[in-house]
Each structure stands twice: as structure tokens, then as C-alpha cells.
Amino acid sequence: MAVVTDSRAPSAPPVSSPPTPDARGPRLDLLFTAVFGLFGWAIGIERLSDNSFFWHLRTGEVILDSGFLHHDLFSFSAPGTHWVVQSWLAEVLYAGLDRTVGAFGIRIVIGLTGLAIAVLAYRLALRLAHNRVRAALLTALVLACLDTLWSERPLVLGVLALVVLLWVVEVPDSWVGRRPLVALPVLLWCWANVHGTFALGFAYLGAHLVGRWLDGHRPWEGRERRLLLGTALGGLVVFLNPYGVGLVAFPVALLGRSDILRHVVEWGSPDFHSLRGELYAAWIVVFLVLLARAPGRVARRDLLVSLPFLVLGLWALRNIALAPLVGLPIAARAAASPARPGAPARASRLGWVLAGALALLLVVFTLRAAEQPDFAFAGYPVGAMAAVQRDGLLGKRLLTSDADAGYVILRYWPTQRVFIDDRYDMYPRPVINAYFTLAEAKPGWAAVLHRYDIQVIVWARSEPLVGLVEESGQWRRVYQDQTRVVLVRTDVAVR
């Protein structure tokens, strides 16, 4: 793999090819784009089911009612603990939509977000690869990696911000690429207030500028100067937020809890025996092969930008949503075919049939979504919490898993507070370690229950903790279903 000092040729014009004899059909690149847009829409408009989203939505409602939160309100184990609500802008968006048009409005916005991600990713690849099929194959693999982590949580808004950032940097003659002094500050401010991955946006910009410098393009000259100034302005405006330095420093503070995060699935390394791990491995292989076989030499800038993100994907599962996207334009350039002059290629009359089929599918997906309940609570302790309410146990000191706690916060707060949820950035270390002791049924579990005066437990019936608690003789089972049990301490009255 050779390296040269200059990196990127100017962006080529959109794909074009000689006109076909029958030019009465729709443009082929638009048909390809519509397929990706339909995919993003269908994924994004799915029912709301993410456990983190539940407490994000509740947080947005509290902000709308009472102003910005600075301390925890949802737990009894850490009440009043300082809390930087890093995704406040997304949470207010969720709550505002829910109150004005209902939860289906949230699904529409997430559907549009998914559509935008898929369309912008494909058009970016098409712009640089000059070949519809190659761009489609690369984009499909990238979106397949992303699909394993696609949900309505604020991360998806961060993914959209990254795609827009790629257009700013990789396509200088695009609308946002021509206006970096405006686009970058606005984009980075919005990104910083919806998700902590904004830090990776700054890292990407820094790697790009350093890489271009190594390739002979000084950061204080030409387009690089405008990108540098836009980045600097973005670095200033992100401090204009309700939490000040705390919000900007949030990603660093979170990484300072790496010993805790290693217990969290999405912060673990990908399992290459699972589908998401296999998809990411496939992307790494395709990416490296394309770089090795590229007709031109690989620029220092492209290596400096892409390789750290590939490593980030190997380090934490959640980064698989971002790493392939960063590599997409680089892979597209490596797989590019020469652009051909002429009118845009059009499909035959069959193309109109395909376009009509795509439009019909769009309507079908949307109508099906509208007929469904907006929330999908399958997998959550719906029956168990109904039993807790029926037996007059709401408001007691309740232990659930961190994932189930999101459901409890959404449905039963403020009457019911939780022991812990998945805000591992906020909870004190002793509370988190106590929860791990319970979740893993380690020695000392009984002392944890006593220390926090747990009165009611809603737990997965197959977990070891259930057997240990019942064997102690100090708890009784008052409810069970196929997945959960409700255990109540013997000195607590049940209605």
C-alpha cells in the first residue's frame, strides 16, 4: 500500500452515462436512491422500543415542565446526584413531538432521519465512485453495519450529523461543502446537544486537517483554512449550552469510567461470531482490499482518517455505527470508475413500474406503522409492574434490571423511582458496583439488598439472583409470568 503526498482529486460530477435508446423511464440513479430511502424510512418508522429512549422521553417532558435538569430525579439510590443531561436537545424534541402530534410524530421524525442517512450515504458514495452498482454495494454494507444498532435513541441523530459532516469535508462543491464557516458551527452545536459522539466529529476534522497537511496542503491556506476556521468556530459555539463546560467535557468524563463501561454490552468489543461482528469484519476486509487494489496511491490523509475509526469500531460495539460511514467516501474513491460524459442513464418503461412499486411500498409501510401501537413493550415487565401496582407496592424501593428501569421511568415515574437505569455516566460508582453484584449474583448480594433497603424485586425468573433470594426465606413470590417474577420482602404488606 503506497502513500503519496496529495490525496483527493476534486469531486467528480454526478454519475452519467450515454442515453439509452428508450429514455422515457426515470433516471437510474434516482431509482437506486429511492431504494435506499425506502430502507431508511422503513427501519426508522418502527415502533418505539428502546429502553434508553424511554427515559430520554421522560426527561424531555420534565424539561418542558420544569426547566433544565441538573440533578437526578428518577432514582432512590442516588437522588440529587449531579447530572449533565447531555442529550437535552433530542429529549426536548421527543417530548415536544409527543405532546403536539403524539408518539407517532416521533416515529415520523426518526423515519425521516433514517431516510436522510440512507439517501445521503448512497449519494455520497455515488458522487465519489461514479458507478451506481459499486456505490450501492458499498452503501448497503455500511448500512447493514449501522442497522444492528439502529434505534430511536439520540445516537441516530448523531449518525445523521456525521453523514452531513462527511458531505462538508468530502464534497467541497456541495451546498454545505461550499459554506463550512456556517455549516460546521451549526452542525457541531446541534450535534453536541443531541449526543456525545460530537467529540468524534472534532476528531475526524482534526485528522482530516493534519492528514491534508502531511499531503502538502497547509491548514492556513485555501479550503483547509476555511475548514479550520469553521472547526474553531464550532469549538466555541458548543460551549453555548445549558450545561456549559460539563456538556462539552461529557465524552471525556464518560471514558474515565472505562472500568464500568466494560460491563455494558454496547461498550464491549464486537463478537465476530455474531451477525453484527461478522458484518463489521466484512466491512474491514472490503475496505482494506479496496485500498490495496486502488488504481491510485492511498493518501496519508485517508489513512489518518480511516484507520483510527476502524480501531474504534473494534474497541466498542457502539462505534460500529460510525466507523464504516467514515470509511465510505474513501472506499468509494478507491472503487471509482471513470466518469462518462453524456445524459444521465434512464431505465426503460419498466423503470416506471419499479418507481410505482417503491411508492406503493412507502405507502404500505407508513399505513402499517400508523395502525400499530406506537410503543412496543414486549420484553419489558408489563405484567409484573401491573401486579406491583395491583398489590399496592408502587412507591416501594423497587429493584429491576437497568434495562427494565427505562420502562418503569416512562410508565410509573414519579410515583415509582428506580434503583438504577443505564445512565452509567451519572450514577455514583458504589451504586453501579452494587448493581453489578446483584446482576451477577456475586457474594454480598444480600448485603446490597439490605444496604439499599430493597422491598420489591422485579427480575427475570431465569436469573440466579431469584433462586438465591427465595432460598434466603426472607422473600415471597407474589407474581410470575413467562419471563418475570415479583418478589416482596416478608415484612412488606401486600394489598
C-alpha positions as CSV (number, residue, x, y, z in Angstrom):
1,M,0.0,0.0,0.0
2,A,1.8,3.1,-1.2
3,V,1.4,6.6,0.2
4,V,1.7,9.9,-1.7
5,T,1.7,13.5,-0.7
6,D,-1.5,14.6,-2.4
7,S,-4.8,13.0,-1.6
8,R,-8.0,13.8,-3.2
9,A,-8.9,14.8,-6.7
10,P,-11.7,17.3,-6.9
11,S,-15.1,15.7,-6.6
12,A,-16.4,14.5,-9.9
13,P,-19.8,15.3,-11.3
14,P,-22.7,13.0,-10.6
15,V,-22.9,9.7,-12.4
16,S,-23.8,10.0,-16.1
17,S,-23.7,7.7,-19.0
18,P,-24.8,7.7,-22.6
19,P,-28.5,7.8,-23.1
20,T,-30.3,4.6,-23.8
21,P,-32.5,4.1,-26.9
22,D,-35.5,4.3,-24.6
23,A,-35.1,7.4,-22.5
24,R,-38.7,7.5,-21.3
25,G,-38.1,5.9,-17.9
26,P,-36.9,7.6,-14.6
27,R,-33.2,8.1,-14.1
28,L,-31.5,5.0,-12.7
29,D,-29.6,6.9,-10.0
30,L,-32.9,8.2,-8.7
31,L,-34.3,4.7,-8.6
32,F,-31.3,3.5,-6.6
33,T,-31.6,6.4,-4.3
34,A,-35.3,5.7,-3.7
35,V,-34.5,2.1,-2.7
36,F,-32.1,3.3,0.0
37,G,-34.5,6.0,1.1
38,L,-37.3,3.4,1.4
39,F,-35.0,1.2,3.5
40,G,-34.1,4.0,5.9
41,W,-37.7,5.1,6.2
42,A,-38.9,1.5,6.9
43,I,-36.3,1.0,9.6
44,G,-36.7,4.4,11.2
45,I,-40.5,4.3,11.5
46,E,-40.6,1.1,13.5
47,R,-42.3,1.1,16.9
48,L,-40.6,2.8,19.9
49,S,-39.0,0.1,22.0
50,D,-35.5,1.2,23.1
51,N,-35.1,1.2,26.9
52,S,-32.8,4.2,26.9
53,F,-35.3,6.1,24.7
54,F,-38.0,5.7,27.4
55,W,-36.1,7.7,30.0
56,H,-34.9,10.2,27.3
57,L,-38.6,10.9,26.5
58,R,-39.5,11.2,30.2
59,T,-36.5,13.6,30.7
60,G,-37.7,15.8,27.8
61,E,-41.2,16.0,29.5
62,V,-39.6,17.1,32.7
63,I,-37.5,19.8,31.0
64,L,-40.6,21.1,29.2
65,D,-42.5,21.3,32.5
66,S,-39.8,22.4,35.0
67,G,-36.8,23.6,33.1
68,F,-33.3,22.1,32.6
69,L,-32.4,19.2,35.0
70,H,-29.1,19.4,36.8
71,H,-29.8,16.6,39.4
72,D,-31.2,13.1,39.2
73,L,-35.0,12.7,39.8
74,F,-35.6,9.2,38.7
75,S,-33.7,7.0,41.3
76,F,-33.9,6.4,45.1
77,S,-30.4,5.2,45.2
78,A,-28.8,8.4,44.1
79,P,-31.3,11.2,44.5
80,G,-29.9,14.7,43.8
81,T,-26.8,13.4,42.2
82,H,-25.3,15.9,39.7
83,W,-26.4,15.0,36.2
84,V,-25.3,16.6,32.9
85,V,-28.3,15.9,30.6
86,Q,-26.1,15.6,27.5
87,S,-28.9,14.8,25.0
88,W,-31.3,17.5,26.2
89,L,-32.0,18.8,22.7
90,A,-33.1,15.4,21.4
91,E,-35.1,14.8,24.6
92,V,-37.0,18.1,24.2
93,L,-37.6,17.3,20.6
94,Y,-39.1,13.9,21.6
95,A,-41.3,15.4,24.3
96,G,-42.4,18.3,22.1
97,L,-43.5,15.9,19.3
98,D,-45.2,13.6,21.8
99,R,-47.2,16.5,23.2
100,T,-48.2,18.1,19.9
101,V,-48.8,15.3,17.5
102,G,-48.3,12.2,19.6
103,A,-45.7,9.4,19.7
104,F,-46.3,8.7,16.0
105,G,-44.7,12.1,15.3
106,I,-41.5,10.8,16.9
107,R,-41.6,7.8,14.7
108,I,-42.1,10.0,11.6
109,V,-39.1,12.1,12.6
110,I,-36.9,9.0,13.2
111,G,-38.2,7.6,9.9
112,L,-37.1,10.8,8.1
113,T,-33.8,10.6,9.9
114,G,-33.3,7.1,8.7
115,L,-34.3,8.1,5.2
116,A,-31.8,11.0,5.2
117,I,-29.0,8.9,6.5
118,A,-29.5,6.2,3.8
119,V,-30.0,8.7,1.0
120,L,-27.1,10.9,1.9
121,A,-24.8,8.0,2.4
122,Y,-25.7,6.5,-1.0
123,R,-25.4,9.8,-2.8
124,L,-22.1,10.4,-1.2
125,A,-20.8,7.1,-2.4
126,L,-22.3,7.6,-5.9
127,R,-20.7,11.1,-6.1
128,L,-17.3,9.7,-5.5
129,A,-17.4,6.2,-7.1
130,H,-19.1,7.3,-10.4
131,N,-20.8,3.9,-10.5
132,R,-24.3,3.1,-9.3
133,V,-23.7,-0.5,-8.6
134,R,-20.4,-0.1,-6.8
135,A,-21.8,2.8,-4.7
136,A,-24.9,0.7,-3.9
137,L,-22.9,-2.3,-2.7
138,L,-20.7,-0.2,-0.5
139,T,-23.6,1.7,1.0
140,A,-25.6,-1.5,1.6
141,L,-22.7,-3.0,3.6
142,V,-22.2,0.2,5.6
143,L,-25.9,0.5,6.4
144,A,-26.0,-3.2,7.3
145,C,-23.4,-2.5,9.9
146,L,-25.4,0.5,11.1
147,D,-28.7,-1.4,11.1
148,T,-27.6,-3.6,14.0
149,L,-27.5,-0.5,16.3
150,W,-30.4,1.5,14.7
151,S,-32.9,2.7,17.2
152,E,-34.8,5.9,18.2
153,R,-32.3,6.9,20.8
154,P,-30.3,10.1,20.2
155,L,-27.4,8.2,18.7
156,V,-29.2,8.1,15.4
157,L,-29.3,11.9,15.3
158,G,-25.5,11.8,15.9
159,V,-25.2,9.4,12.9
160,L,-27.1,11.9,10.7
161,A,-24.8,14.7,11.9
162,L,-21.7,12.6,10.9
163,V,-23.1,12.0,7.4
164,V,-23.7,15.7,6.9
165,L,-20.1,16.4,8.2
166,L,-18.8,13.9,5.6
167,W,-20.5,15.9,2.9
168,V,-19.0,19.2,4.2
169,V,-15.5,17.7,4.1
170,E,-15.5,15.2,1.2
171,V,-17.6,17.1,-1.3
172,P,-16.3,20.7,-1.5
173,D,-18.7,21.7,-4.2
174,S,-21.8,20.5,-2.3
175,W,-24.2,23.1,-0.7
176,V,-22.7,22.5,2.8
177,G,-19.2,22.0,1.4
178,R,-19.2,25.5,0.0
179,R,-20.2,27.0,3.3
180,P,-18.0,25.5,6.0
181,L,-17.9,28.7,8.1
182,V,-21.7,28.4,8.6
183,A,-22.3,24.7,8.2
184,L,-19.7,23.5,10.7
185,P,-20.6,25.7,13.7
186,V,-24.4,25.0,13.2
187,L,-23.8,21.3,12.7
188,L,-21.4,20.9,15.6
189,W,-23.6,22.8,18.0
190,C,-26.7,20.7,17.2
191,W,-24.6,17.5,17.4
192,A,-23.1,18.4,20.7
193,N,-26.5,18.9,22.2
194,V,-28.0,15.7,21.0
195,H,-25.3,13.1,21.5
196,G,-21.8,12.7,22.9
197,T,-20.4,11.4,19.6
198,F,-19.9,15.0,18.6
199,A,-16.4,14.5,20.0
200,L,-15.7,12.1,17.2
201,G,-16.7,14.8,14.8
202,F,-14.0,17.1,16.1
203,A,-11.6,14.1,16.0
204,Y,-12.5,13.5,12.3
205,L,-12.0,17.1,11.4
206,G,-8.6,17.2,13.2
207,A,-7.4,14.0,11.5
208,H,-8.5,15.4,8.1
209,L,-6.7,18.7,8.6
210,V,-3.5,17.0,9.8
211,G,-3.6,14.5,7.0
212,R,-4.0,17.1,4.4
213,W,-1.1,19.0,5.9
214,L,1.0,15.8,5.6
215,D,-0.1,15.7,2.0
216,G,1.2,19.2,1.4
217,H,-1.9,21.3,2.0
218,R,-1.3,23.7,4.8
219,P,-4.2,24.3,7.3
220,W,-3.9,28.1,7.0
221,E,-4.2,28.2,3.2
222,G,-7.1,27.6,0.8
223,R,-10.0,25.4,1.6
224,E,-8.2,23.9,4.6
225,R,-8.1,27.3,6.2
226,R,-11.9,27.6,5.9
227,L,-12.4,24.2,7.4
228,L,-10.0,25.1,10.2
229,L,-11.9,28.3,10.9
230,G,-15.2,26.5,10.8
231,T,-13.9,23.9,13.2
232,A,-12.6,26.6,15.6
233,L,-16.0,28.4,15.5
234,G,-17.7,25.1,16.2
235,G,-15.4,24.6,19.1
236,L,-16.5,27.9,20.6
237,V,-20.3,27.6,20.0
238,V,-20.6,24.2,21.6
239,F,-20.0,25.9,24.9
240,L,-23.2,27.8,24.5
241,N,-25.4,25.2,26.1
242,P,-27.4,24.8,29.4
243,Y,-24.6,22.8,31.0
244,G,-21.5,24.8,29.9
245,V,-18.2,23.0,30.1
246,G,-19.8,20.0,31.7
247,L,-21.6,19.1,28.4
248,V,-18.5,19.6,26.3
249,A,-16.4,17.5,28.7
250,F,-19.0,14.8,28.9
251,P,-17.3,12.4,26.4
252,V,-14.0,12.6,28.3
253,A,-15.7,12.1,31.7
254,L,-17.6,9.1,30.3
255,L,-14.4,7.5,29.1
256,G,-13.0,8.0,32.6
257,R,-15.4,5.3,33.6
258,S,-14.0,2.6,31.2
259,D,-13.8,0.1,34.1
260,I,-17.6,0.4,34.4
261,L,-18.3,0.6,30.7
262,R,-16.7,-2.7,30.0
263,H,-19.7,-4.3,31.8
264,V,-22.1,-2.7,29.3
265,V,-22.8,-4.6,26.1
266,E,-22.6,-1.7,23.7
267,W,-19.3,-0.6,25.0
268,G,-17.7,-4.1,24.6
269,S,-15.7,-5.2,21.6
270,P,-17.8,-6.8,18.8
271,D,-18.3,-10.5,18.9
272,F,-17.1,-11.8,15.5
273,H,-19.3,-14.9,15.9
274,S,-22.4,-12.7,15.9
275,L,-24.1,-11.0,12.9
276,R,-23.1,-7.5,13.8
277,G,-19.5,-8.7,14.3
278,E,-19.4,-10.6,11.1
279,L,-20.8,-7.6,9.2
280,Y,-18.2,-5.3,10.6
281,A,-15.4,-7.8,9.8
282,A,-16.8,-7.9,6.2
283,W,-16.6,-4.2,6.0
284,I,-13.0,-4.1,7.3
285,V,-12.0,-6.7,4.7
286,V,-13.7,-4.9,1.8
287,F,-12.3,-1.6,2.9
288,L,-8.7,-2.8,3.1
289,V,-8.9,-4.8,-0.2
290,L,-10.2,-1.7,-2.0
291,L,-7.4,0.4,-0.6
292,A,-4.8,-2.2,-1.6
293,R,-6.3,-2.5,-5.1
294,A,-7.0,1.2,-5.8
295,P,-5.6,2.3,-9.1
296,G,-4.1,5.4,-7.5
297,R,-2.0,5.5,-4.4
298,V,-3.5,5.9,-0.9
299,A,-3.1,9.3,0.6
300,R,-1.8,9.9,4.1
301,R,-5.0,11.8,4.8
302,D,-7.2,8.9,4.0
303,L,-5.1,6.6,6.2
304,L,-5.0,9.0,9.1
305,V,-8.8,9.5,9.0
306,S,-10.0,5.9,8.4
307,L,-7.7,3.6,10.5
308,P,-8.4,5.2,13.9
309,F,-12.1,4.8,13.3
310,L,-11.7,1.2,12.3
311,V,-9.9,0.7,15.6
312,L,-12.7,2.5,17.4
313,G,-15.1,0.0,15.9
314,L,-13.0,-2.9,17.2
315,W,-12.9,-1.2,20.7
316,A,-16.6,-0.6,21.3
317,L,-19.7,-2.0,19.6
318,R,-21.4,1.3,19.5
319,N,-18.7,2.8,17.3
320,I,-19.7,0.4,14.5
321,A,-22.5,2.9,13.8
322,L,-19.8,5.4,12.9
323,A,-16.6,3.8,11.7
324,P,-17.9,2.4,8.3
325,L,-19.5,5.7,7.5
326,V,-16.2,7.5,7.8
327,G,-14.6,4.9,5.5
328,L,-17.4,5.0,2.9
329,P,-16.2,8.0,0.9
330,I,-12.6,6.7,1.0
331,A,-13.7,3.3,-0.2
332,A,-15.9,4.9,-2.9
333,R,-12.9,6.8,-4.3
334,A,-10.8,3.7,-4.2
335,A,-13.6,1.8,-6.2
336,A,-14.3,4.6,-8.6
337,S,-14.7,4.1,-12.3
338,P,-14.1,6.9,-14.8
339,A,-17.0,9.3,-15.2
340,R,-18.5,9.2,-18.6
341,P,-20.0,12.3,-20.3
342,G,-23.5,12.3,-21.7
343,A,-27.0,12.4,-20.5
344,P,-28.0,10.6,-17.3
345,A,-28.9,7.0,-17.9
346,R,-32.6,6.2,-17.7
347,A,-34.4,3.0,-17.2
348,S,-36.9,1.7,-19.8
349,R,-40.6,1.8,-19.2
350,L,-40.1,-0.9,-16.6
351,G,-38.5,1.8,-14.5
352,W,-41.8,3.5,-14.0
353,V,-43.2,0.2,-12.8
354,L,-40.4,-0.1,-10.3
355,A,-40.9,3.5,-9.2
356,G,-44.5,2.9,-8.7
357,A,-43.8,-0.2,-6.7
358,L,-41.4,1.7,-4.5
359,A,-44.0,4.4,-3.9
360,L,-46.6,1.8,-3.1
361,L,-44.2,0.2,-0.6
362,L,-43.7,3.6,1.0
363,V,-47.4,4.0,1.5
364,V,-47.8,0.4,2.8
365,F,-45.0,0.8,5.3
366,T,-46.4,4.1,6.5
367,L,-50.0,2.9,6.8
368,R,-48.9,-0.2,8.6
369,A,-46.9,1.8,11.0
370,A,-49.9,4.2,11.6
371,E,-52.1,1.2,12.5
372,Q,-49.7,-0.1,15.1
373,P,-49.4,1.0,18.7
374,D,-46.5,3.5,18.9
375,F,-44.7,1.7,21.8
376,A,-43.5,-1.9,21.7
377,F,-43.3,-3.1,25.3
378,A,-42.7,-6.8,24.5
379,G,-39.8,-7.9,26.5
380,Y,-40.4,-5.4,29.3
381,P,-42.1,-6.3,32.7
382,V,-45.6,-5.2,31.7
383,G,-47.4,-7.9,33.6
384,A,-45.1,-7.7,36.6
385,M,-45.4,-4.0,37.0
386,A,-49.2,-4.2,36.7
387,A,-49.0,-6.8,39.6
388,V,-46.9,-4.4,41.6
389,Q,-49.5,-1.6,41.1
390,R,-52.4,-4.0,41.8
391,D,-50.8,-5.1,45.1
392,G,-50.3,-1.6,46.3
393,L,-46.5,-1.8,46.0
394,L,-45.9,1.2,43.8
395,G,-43.6,3.7,45.5
396,K,-41.7,1.0,47.4
397,R,-38.0,0.6,47.0
398,L,-38.0,-1.4,43.8
399,L,-35.2,-3.3,42.2
400,T,-35.3,-4.0,38.4
401,S,-32.6,-4.5,35.8
402,D,-31.1,-1.4,34.3
403,A,-32.9,-2.0,31.0
404,D,-36.3,-2.6,32.7
405,A,-35.9,0.6,34.7
406,G,-36.4,2.7,31.5
407,Y,-39.8,1.2,31.1
408,V,-40.6,1.9,34.8
409,I,-39.5,5.5,34.5
410,L,-41.6,6.0,31.4
411,R,-44.8,4.4,32.8
412,Y,-44.7,4.8,36.5
413,W,-42.4,7.8,37.5
414,P,-42.8,9.9,39.7
415,T,-44.8,7.5,41.8
416,Q,-42.1,4.9,41.3
417,R,-38.4,5.5,41.4
418,V,-35.8,3.0,40.3
419,F,-32.6,1.6,41.9
420,I,-30.6,2.1,38.7
421,D,-31.1,2.5,34.9
422,D,-28.5,2.7,32.2
423,R,-27.2,6.2,32.8
424,Y,-23.8,4.9,33.8
425,D,-22.3,8.4,33.3
426,M,-24.4,9.7,36.2
427,Y,-24.7,7.1,38.9
428,P,-22.1,7.0,41.7
429,R,-19.7,4.1,41.4
430,P,-20.9,2.5,44.7
431,V,-24.4,2.2,43.3
432,I,-23.2,0.8,40.0
433,N,-20.9,-1.7,41.6
434,A,-23.8,-2.7,43.9
435,Y,-26.0,-3.3,40.9
436,F,-23.3,-5.5,39.2
437,T,-23.1,-7.5,42.4
438,L,-26.9,-8.2,42.2
439,A,-27.0,-8.7,38.4
440,E,-24.2,-11.2,38.5
441,A,-25.4,-12.8,41.8
442,K,-22.0,-12.3,43.4
443,P,-21.3,-12.9,47.1
444,G,-22.5,-9.9,49.0
445,W,-25.8,-9.7,47.2
446,A,-27.8,-9.9,50.4
447,A,-25.8,-7.1,52.0
448,V,-26.6,-4.9,48.9
449,L,-30.3,-5.6,49.3
450,H,-30.1,-4.7,53.0
451,R,-28.0,-1.6,52.5
452,Y,-30.4,0.0,50.0
453,D,-33.5,-1.3,51.8
454,I,-34.9,-3.1,48.7
455,Q,-38.5,-4.0,49.3
456,V,-39.7,-5.3,46.0
457,I,-37.8,-7.1,43.2
458,V,-39.0,-7.4,39.6
459,W,-36.5,-9.7,37.9
460,A,-36.0,-12.2,35.1
461,R,-37.2,-15.5,36.5
462,S,-34.3,-17.5,35.0
463,E,-31.6,-15.4,36.6
464,P,-29.6,-16.9,39.5
465,L,-30.5,-14.0,41.8
466,V,-34.1,-15.2,42.0
467,G,-33.1,-18.5,43.4
468,L,-30.8,-17.1,45.9
469,V,-33.3,-14.5,47.2
470,E,-36.0,-17.2,47.6
471,E,-33.7,-19.6,49.4
472,S,-33.0,-16.9,52.0
473,G,-36.5,-17.3,53.4
474,Q,-36.9,-13.5,53.7
475,W,-38.9,-13.0,50.4
476,R,-42.0,-14.4,48.9
477,R,-43.1,-14.6,45.3
478,V,-46.4,-12.8,44.6
479,Y,-46.4,-12.9,40.8
480,Q,-44.8,-14.7,37.9
481,D,-45.2,-15.0,34.1
482,Q,-43.1,-16.5,31.4
483,T,-40.3,-14.0,31.8
484,R,-40.5,-12.1,35.2
485,V,-41.2,-12.7,38.8
486,V,-42.2,-10.2,41.5
487,L,-40.6,-10.9,44.9
488,V,-41.7,-9.0,48.0
489,R,-39.8,-8.9,51.3
490,T,-41.8,-10.7,54.0
491,D,-42.1,-7.7,56.2
492,V,-43.8,-5.6,53.5
493,A,-47.6,-5.7,53.4
494,V,-49.3,-6.7,50.1
495,R,-52.8,-5.4,49.4
